[in-house]
Amino acid sequence: MTSTDHKSTSREPVELPRQKLPPFLDLALPGVAIGSSIILTTGLFAIVEGSDFLAYAKFIAIGIMAAIVSYGVNKLAIENGAPLAARRFRGAALASVLSILAVGSGLFAGTYPGLVLPHVAERQLQEHGIALDNHIAAQTASSAQASRIVPALRAIVGDLQEKAACEIASGCVSGSSGGYGTVARAMEELAGRAAAIGREVDAGLAARQTHAGTLNALMSDFQTALADENANIRERRSQAQVIDAKIRQELGELGEALPVTLVSAYAEELQGGADIAGRTDTTVRLNGILVRHGESLSVVAASSAQPLTSAPAFPKRTGVSDTFAYIGSFLPIAAVAATVDLIFPVTLWFYTYWQLVWRKHIQLHELELGDSPSPVEPLSPRADRNAPHPGGEPLHPPHHGDGKRPNGGRRANGHAGSNHRTRGGDH
């Protein structure tokens, strides 16, 4: 070789050997453990209240421990439990699958609620707002129906005042020539009593309208508080709870605005009639008028009575179990969390188990044919390459530097050399 050739050869770039990627299990298992741990840690901030340093430290410690346990259990189950299960250790198979399911279920019980708990809390508040709005509408409608006693009572007041004036003018009730006598004074007292009840009812009607307007305004504030995206769900819940208390107070005052009980008592009073001393005929005629008014007012008051229904209770603070009641609404998130925490590790275990069983079947078949078992790459660089085979030989027989087999070049079935004839024997 000339010096020129040597120089050209030395100028050629030196290629480094390509670095092999690590096996899939060495990436998948720690990746799943770390991902689930991160989701669990962030979810703990939503599940458990706490914003101080101690709370942060506890949440991070729980996340780290969960990652270690998840990685350790899944790795042991797949790399140790699956090979033992392939060799018909049923206890190993049962313990491996159950341990993966137990750890995965625990992670899923923390990751899924942590992801959806704020949204479930918001959904519960929205549902409460709808129920509360329906209750307000029902109570307002019932109160509006109770206002029918107003025209009925005004008719009674007008009729008694008219008959009192008629009695003074022409004695139309007593049958006399009129004048301001005993019957006229009794009629004026009855008309005044009815007018006083009417004023109470009018004041109640005005108060009912005021309370109804206040309820509508508070309900609008409730919806505004829930829709505030600048506040977190805990702040929105606190604001909604304060407004809910005000709504309940207004509902109680709305139910008592119209004095239905007072009107019912006045109807009974009218039905009891009046007594004018020494004027039997006049008393009968007057009581006929009063009883008729009392009966009609009693019917209206009975139909205007508001039902005693309480407002829907404010929802309790959302917990982990509440999130599973709404799992249908967040099914994609639950499916992803279950896949990462449960389905994926179990699937890895079963595929590893089936692959080992198939390898065992192939190696046994080769032994029956008299061939040496084919060397197969291990599942992981850490897997035992010299694990015992059911036939007594290692799963991966060691190769010697001189190219010879152990046992003096004999195969596992005791025959030396190859089963095929060499061409050297023909010469």
C-alpha positions as CSV (number, residue, x, y, z in Angstrom):
1,M,0.0,0.0,0.0
2,T,1.4,3.4,-1.0
3,S,1.5,6.4,1.3
4,T,-1.1,8.0,-0.9
5,D,-3.5,5.1,-0.4
6,H,-2.8,5.2,3.3
7,K,-3.6,8.9,3.5
8,S,-6.8,8.4,1.5
9,T,-7.8,5.6,3.8
10,S,-7.1,7.6,6.9
11,R,-9.3,10.4,5.7
12,E,-12.4,8.2,5.5
13,P,-14.9,9.0,8.3
14,V,-15.1,6.6,11.2
15,E,-18.6,5.2,11.7
16,L,-19.6,4.5,15.3
17,P,-21.7,1.5,15.9
18,R,-25.3,2.2,15.9
19,Q,-26.8,2.3,19.4
20,K,-29.6,-0.1,19.9
21,L,-32.9,1.2,21.3
22,P,-33.8,-0.2,24.7
23,P,-36.5,-2.9,24.7
24,F,-40.1,-1.8,24.7
25,L,-40.8,-3.0,28.3
26,D,-37.9,-0.9,29.6
27,L,-39.6,2.2,28.2
28,A,-43.3,1.3,28.6
29,L,-43.3,0.3,32.3
30,P,-41.5,3.3,33.7
31,G,-43.4,5.6,31.3
32,V,-46.8,4.3,32.5
33,A,-45.7,4.5,36.1
34,I,-44.5,8.1,35.8
35,G,-47.5,9.2,33.8
36,S,-50.0,7.8,36.2
37,S,-48.0,9.3,39.1
38,I,-48.1,12.7,37.6
39,I,-51.9,12.5,37.0
40,L,-52.4,11.2,40.5
41,T,-50.4,14.0,42.1
42,T,-52.2,16.7,40.2
43,G,-55.5,15.0,41.0
44,L,-54.8,15.0,44.7
45,F,-54.9,18.8,44.7
46,A,-58.5,18.6,43.4
47,I,-59.6,15.8,45.7
48,V,-58.0,16.9,49.0
49,E,-58.0,20.5,50.2
50,G,-54.7,22.0,51.0
51,S,-52.4,24.7,49.6
52,D,-49.6,24.9,52.1
53,F,-46.1,23.4,51.8
54,L,-47.0,20.4,53.9
55,A,-49.9,19.5,51.6
56,Y,-47.7,19.8,48.5
57,A,-45.0,17.6,50.1
58,K,-47.6,14.9,51.0
59,F,-49.1,14.9,47.5
60,I,-45.7,14.7,45.8
61,A,-44.6,11.9,48.2
62,I,-47.8,9.9,47.4
63,G,-47.2,10.4,43.7
64,I,-43.6,9.1,44.0
65,M,-44.5,6.1,46.1
66,A,-47.3,5.3,43.6
67,A,-44.9,5.4,40.7
68,I,-42.4,3.1,42.5
69,V,-45.1,0.6,43.5
70,S,-46.7,0.6,40.0
71,Y,-43.4,0.1,38.3
72,G,-42.1,-2.5,40.7
73,V,-45.3,-4.6,40.7
74,N,-45.8,-4.5,36.9
75,K,-42.1,-5.3,36.2
76,L,-42.0,-8.2,38.6
77,A,-45.3,-9.6,37.3
78,I,-44.3,-9.4,33.7
79,E,-40.6,-10.3,33.9
80,N,-40.8,-12.9,36.7
81,G,-44.4,-13.9,37.0
82,A,-45.1,-14.5,33.3
83,P,-42.1,-16.9,32.9
84,L,-43.1,-18.8,36.0
85,A,-46.7,-19.0,34.8
86,A,-45.5,-20.3,31.4
87,R,-43.8,-23.2,33.4
88,R,-47.2,-24.0,34.9
89,F,-46.8,-22.2,38.3
90,R,-50.5,-21.4,38.6
91,G,-49.9,-19.5,41.9
92,A,-47.5,-17.2,40.1
93,A,-50.0,-16.5,37.3
94,L,-52.8,-15.7,39.8
95,A,-50.6,-13.5,42.0
96,S,-49.2,-11.6,39.0
97,V,-52.6,-10.8,37.4
98,L,-54.2,-9.9,40.8
99,S,-51.3,-7.7,41.8
100,I,-51.5,-5.8,38.5
101,L,-55.2,-5.4,38.9
102,A,-54.9,-4.3,42.5
103,V,-52.3,-1.6,41.8
104,G,-54.0,-0.5,38.6
105,S,-57.4,-0.2,40.4
106,G,-55.8,1.9,43.1
107,L,-54.3,4.2,40.6
108,F,-57.5,4.4,38.6
109,A,-59.4,5.3,41.8
110,G,-57.1,8.3,42.1
111,T,-56.4,9.4,38.5
112,Y,-59.9,9.4,37.1
113,P,-61.5,11.3,40.0
114,G,-58.6,13.8,40.0
115,L,-59.2,14.5,36.4
116,V,-62.9,15.1,36.5
117,L,-63.8,16.1,40.1
118,P,-63.9,19.9,39.4
119,H,-66.1,19.3,36.4
120,V,-68.4,17.0,38.4
121,A,-68.6,19.6,41.1
122,E,-69.6,22.2,38.5
123,R,-72.2,19.8,37.0
124,Q,-73.7,19.2,40.5
125,L,-74.0,23.0,41.1
126,Q,-75.6,23.4,37.6
127,E,-78.1,20.7,38.3
128,H,-78.9,22.3,41.7
129,G,-79.4,25.6,40.0
130,I,-81.9,24.0,37.6
131,A,-83.8,22.4,40.4
132,L,-83.8,25.6,42.4
133,D,-85.1,27.6,39.5
134,N,-87.9,25.1,39.0
135,H,-88.8,25.3,42.6
136,I,-88.9,29.1,42.5
137,A,-91.1,29.0,39.4
138,A,-93.5,26.6,41.2
139,Q,-93.6,28.8,44.4
140,T,-94.1,32.0,42.4
141,A,-97.0,30.4,40.4
142,S,-98.6,29.1,43.7
143,S,-98.3,32.6,45.1
144,A,-99.9,34.1,42.0
145,Q,-102.7,31.7,42.4
146,A,-103.1,32.7,46.0
147,S,-103.6,36.3,44.9
148,R,-107.1,35.3,43.7
149,I,-108.4,36.1,47.2
150,V,-107.8,39.8,46.5
151,P,-110.7,40.3,44.1
152,A,-112.9,38.0,46.2
153,L,-112.2,40.1,49.4
154,R,-112.6,43.4,47.5
155,A,-116.1,42.2,46.3
156,I,-117.1,41.5,50.0
157,V,-115.8,44.9,51.1
158,G,-117.7,46.7,48.3
159,D,-120.9,44.8,49.0
160,L,-120.8,45.5,52.8
161,Q,-120.0,49.2,52.3
162,E,-122.9,49.4,49.7
163,K,-125.4,47.8,52.1
164,A,-124.2,50.0,55.0
165,A,-124.9,53.1,52.9
166,C,-128.2,51.6,51.8
167,E,-129.3,50.9,55.3
168,I,-128.6,54.5,56.3
169,A,-130.4,55.9,53.3
170,S,-133.5,53.6,53.1
171,G,-133.2,50.8,55.7
172,C,-132.8,48.1,53.0
173,V,-131.4,45.6,55.5
174,S,-133.6,46.2,58.5
175,G,-136.7,47.0,56.5
176,S,-137.1,50.4,58.3
177,S,-137.2,53.9,56.9
178,G,-133.5,54.2,57.2
179,G,-131.3,56.4,59.4
180,Y,-128.2,55.8,61.5
181,G,-129.5,53.3,63.9
182,T,-128.3,50.0,65.4
183,V,-128.3,48.1,62.2
184,A,-126.5,50.8,60.3
185,R,-123.8,50.9,62.9
186,A,-123.4,47.1,62.8
187,M,-123.1,47.3,59.0
188,E,-120.5,50.0,59.2
189,E,-118.5,47.9,61.6
190,L,-118.7,44.8,59.3
191,A,-117.7,46.9,56.3
192,G,-114.7,48.4,58.2
193,R,-113.6,45.0,59.3
194,A,-113.7,43.8,55.7
195,A,-111.8,46.9,54.6
196,A,-109.0,46.3,57.2
197,I,-108.6,42.7,56.0
198,G,-108.5,44.0,52.4
199,R,-105.7,46.4,53.3
200,E,-103.7,43.5,54.8
201,V,-104.2,41.5,51.6
202,D,-103.2,44.4,49.3
203,A,-100.0,44.9,51.3
204,G,-99.3,41.2,51.0
205,L,-99.8,41.3,47.3
206,A,-97.3,44.1,46.9
207,A,-94.8,42.2,49.1
208,R,-95.3,39.1,46.9
209,Q,-94.4,41.0,43.8
210,T,-91.3,42.5,45.5
211,H,-90.1,39.0,46.7
212,A,-90.7,37.5,43.3
213,G,-88.5,40.2,41.7
214,T,-85.8,39.6,44.3
215,L,-85.9,35.9,43.6
216,N,-85.4,36.4,39.9
217,A,-82.5,38.7,40.6
218,L,-80.9,36.2,43.0
219,M,-81.3,33.4,40.5
220,S,-79.5,35.5,37.9
221,D,-76.7,36.1,40.4
222,F,-76.5,32.4,41.0
223,Q,-76.0,31.6,37.3
224,T,-73.5,34.4,37.0
225,A,-71.4,33.0,39.9
226,L,-71.4,29.5,38.3
227,A,-70.3,30.9,35.0
228,D,-67.4,32.9,36.4
229,E,-64.4,31.4,34.7
230,N,-61.9,33.6,36.6
231,A,-62.7,31.8,39.8
232,N,-62.0,28.1,40.6
233,I,-64.7,25.7,41.5
234,R,-64.3,26.2,45.3
235,E,-64.7,29.9,45.0
236,R,-67.7,29.5,42.8
237,R,-69.2,27.0,45.2
238,S,-68.8,29.4,48.1
239,Q,-70.5,32.3,46.2
240,A,-73.3,30.0,45.1
241,Q,-73.9,28.8,48.6
242,V,-74.3,32.4,49.9
243,I,-76.8,33.2,47.2
244,D,-78.6,29.9,47.9
245,A,-79.1,31.0,51.5
246,K,-80.6,34.3,50.4
247,I,-82.9,32.6,48.0
248,R,-84.2,30.3,50.8
249,Q,-84.9,33.3,52.9
250,E,-86.8,35.1,50.1
251,L,-88.8,31.9,49.4
252,G,-89.9,31.8,53.1
253,E,-91.0,35.4,53.0
254,L,-92.8,34.9,49.6
255,G,-94.9,32.1,51.1
256,E,-96.0,34.3,54.0
257,A,-96.5,37.5,51.9
258,L,-100.3,36.9,51.4
259,P,-102.1,36.4,54.7
260,V,-104.1,33.4,53.5
261,T,-104.5,32.2,57.1
262,L,-105.9,35.5,58.1
263,V,-108.4,35.4,55.2
264,S,-109.4,31.9,56.1
265,A,-110.1,33.0,59.7
266,Y,-112.1,35.9,58.5
267,A,-114.2,33.6,56.2
268,E,-115.0,31.5,59.3
269,E,-115.9,34.7,61.2
270,L,-118.3,35.7,58.4
271,Q,-119.9,32.3,58.5
272,G,-120.5,32.6,62.2
273,G,-122.7,35.6,61.5
274,A,-123.7,38.5,63.8
275,D,-126.3,39.1,66.4
276,I,-128.4,42.3,66.7
277,A,-130.2,42.3,70.0
278,G,-133.9,42.5,69.8
279,R,-133.9,42.4,66.0
280,T,-134.4,38.7,65.1
281,D,-135.6,39.2,61.5
282,T,-132.9,41.7,60.8
283,T,-130.3,39.3,62.2
284,V,-131.5,36.5,60.0
285,R,-131.3,38.7,56.9
286,L,-127.9,40.1,57.8
287,N,-126.5,36.6,58.6
288,G,-127.7,35.4,55.2
289,I,-125.5,38.0,53.6
290,L,-122.5,37.3,55.8
291,V,-122.7,33.5,55.5
292,R,-122.9,33.7,51.7
293,H,-119.8,35.9,51.6
294,G,-118.0,33.7,54.1
295,E,-118.6,30.5,52.2
296,S,-117.4,32.0,48.9
297,L,-114.3,33.4,50.6
298,S,-113.6,30.1,52.3
299,V,-113.5,28.3,49.0
300,V,-111.2,30.8,47.4
301,A,-108.8,30.7,50.5
302,A,-108.8,26.9,50.5
303,S,-107.8,26.8,46.8
304,S,-105.2,29.5,47.3
305,A,-103.3,27.7,50.1
306,Q,-99.7,27.2,49.1
307,P,-98.2,23.6,49.4
308,L,-95.6,23.2,52.0
309,T,-92.6,22.1,49.9
310,S,-89.0,22.8,50.8
311,A,-86.3,24.0,48.4
312,P,-83.9,21.4,47.1
313,A,-80.9,20.9,49.4
314,F,-77.6,22.5,48.5
315,P,-75.3,19.8,47.2
316,K,-72.7,18.5,49.6
317,R,-69.0,18.9,48.7
318,T,-68.2,16.6,45.8
319,G,-66.2,13.5,46.7
320,V,-64.5,10.7,44.8
321,S,-67.6,8.4,44.9
322,D,-69.6,11.2,43.2
323,T,-67.3,11.2,40.2
324,F,-68.2,7.5,39.5
325,A,-71.9,8.4,39.4
326,Y,-71.1,10.7,36.4
327,I,-68.7,8.2,34.7
328,G,-71.1,8.1,31.7
329,S,-70.7,11.8,31.1
330,F,-66.9,11.5,31.2
331,L,-66.5,8.1,29.6
332,P,-63.6,8.9,27.3
333,I,-61.5,10.2,30.2
334,A,-62.4,7.1,32.3
335,A,-61.6,4.8,29.4
336,V,-58.1,6.4,28.9
337,A,-57.3,6.3,32.6
338,A,-58.4,2.7,32.9
339,T,-56.4,1.7,29.8
340,V,-53.2,3.3,31.2
341,D,-53.6,2.0,34.8
342,L,-55.3,-1.3,34.2
343,I,-55.7,-2.6,30.7
344,F,-52.2,-1.9,29.4
345,P,-50.2,-3.7,32.1
346,V,-52.5,-6.7,32.1
347,T,-52.3,-6.8,28.3
348,L,-48.5,-6.7,28.5
349,W,-48.5,-9.6,31.0
350,F,-50.8,-11.8,28.8
351,Y,-48.8,-11.2,25.6
352,T,-45.6,-12.0,27.4
353,Y,-47.1,-15.1,28.8
354,W,-48.4,-16.3,25.5
355,Q,-45.1,-15.6,23.8
356,L,-43.2,-17.7,26.4
357,V,-45.7,-20.5,26.1
358,W,-45.2,-20.4,22.3
359,R,-41.4,-20.5,22.7
360,K,-41.7,-23.4,25.0
361,H,-43.9,-25.2,22.4
362,I,-41.4,-24.6,19.6
363,Q,-38.4,-25.7,21.7
364,L,-40.2,-28.9,22.8
365,H,-41.0,-29.6,19.2
366,E,-37.4,-29.2,18.1
367,L,-36.3,-31.5,20.9
368,E,-38.7,-34.2,19.7
369,L,-37.3,-33.9,16.2
370,G,-33.7,-34.2,17.5
371,D,-32.7,-30.7,16.8
372,S,-31.1,-28.3,19.3
373,P,-33.5,-25.7,20.7
374,S,-33.3,-22.5,18.7
375,P,-31.8,-19.6,20.6
376,V,-34.4,-16.9,21.2
377,E,-33.8,-13.3,22.3
378,P,-34.8,-12.6,25.9
379,L,-37.8,-10.4,26.7
380,S,-35.5,-8.0,28.5
381,P,-31.7,-7.6,28.9
382,R,-32.2,-8.5,32.5
383,A,-34.1,-11.7,31.8
384,D,-32.4,-14.9,32.8
385,R,-30.9,-16.3,29.6
386,N,-30.0,-19.6,31.3
387,A,-33.4,-20.3,32.8
388,P,-34.0,-24.1,33.0
389,H,-35.9,-25.7,30.1
390,P,-38.5,-28.4,30.7
391,G,-36.2,-30.8,28.8
392,G,-33.3,-30.1,31.2
393,E,-31.4,-27.7,28.9
394,P,-31.2,-24.0,29.2
395,L,-33.7,-21.9,27.2
396,H,-30.7,-20.3,25.6
397,P,-27.7,-22.7,25.5
398,P,-24.4,-20.9,26.0
399,H,-22.1,-20.8,22.9
400,H,-18.4,-21.5,23.2
401,G,-15.7,-19.6,21.6
402,D,-14.4,-22.6,19.6
403,G,-17.8,-23.1,18.0
404,K,-18.3,-26.5,19.8
405,R,-21.4,-27.4,21.7
406,P,-21.3,-28.6,25.3
407,N,-21.2,-32.3,25.9
408,G,-18.6,-32.8,23.3
409,G,-20.6,-31.6,20.4
410,R,-23.6,-33.8,21.1
411,R,-27.2,-32.6,20.8
412,A,-29.6,-32.8,23.6
413,N,-31.0,-36.1,22.5
414,G,-27.6,-37.8,22.9
415,H,-26.6,-38.1,19.2
416,A,-23.3,-36.6,18.1
417,G,-23.0,-34.2,15.2
418,S,-25.7,-33.3,12.9
419,N,-28.7,-35.4,11.8
420,H,-27.8,-34.6,8.2
421,R,-25.0,-36.5,6.5
422,T,-21.8,-34.6,5.7
423,R,-20.5,-34.6,2.2
424,G,-17.1,-35.7,3.6
425,G,-18.6,-39.2,4.4
426,D,-19.4,-39.8,0.8
427,H,-15.8,-39.6,-0.4
